[in-house]
Amino acid sequence: MEVIIVIYFAVIILMIAAMWTIFSKAGKPGWASIVPIYNIIVLLEIVGKALWWLLLMLIPIVNIVILIIVIHQLSLSFGKGGGFTAGLILLGAIFYPILAFGDAKYLGAGGQQTN
């Protein structure tokens, strides 16, 4: 039982570190990734979506579709494709650290190059 708890907390710490790094790579404050609701607002800024998308995330079933779109836009923002989006959705504990600690560079909202 103790081993499961240690693994659980290790995965949580890994995901916090990954999201912190992803936010930092996008030029946003890393600490914003651990503040509830504000982290979604900053994530929407990173992917180039309007603030009112936060309201869509409060609607049951619609929120699943919106979250998939936001994750795909996050993938595109770092120069990754649809396959990487599927990895982020299905195996997030593996793919978010790859996005954070790998060589992916932030290209701008939705993958549009920033100058």
Stockholm file with secondary structure:
# STOCKHOLM 1.0

chainA/1-115         MEVIIVIYFAVIILMIAAMWTIFSKAGKPGWASIVPIYNIIVLLEIVGKALWWLLLMLIPIVNIVILIIVIHQLSLSFGKGGGFTAGLILLGAIFYPILAFGDAKYLGAGGQQTN
#=GR chainA/1-115 SS CHHHHHHHHHHHHHHHHHHHHHHHHTTSCGGGGGSTTHHHHHHHHHHTCCTTHHHHTTSTTHHHHHHHHHHHHHHHHTTCCHHHHHHHHHSHHHHHHHHHHSSCCCCSGGGCCCC
#=GC SS_cons         CHHHHHHHHHHHHHHHHHHHHHHHHTTSCGGGGGSTTHHHHHHHHHHTCCTTHHHHTTSTTHHHHHHHHHHHHHHHHTTCCHHHHHHHHHSHHHHHHHHHHSSCCCCSGGGCCCC
//
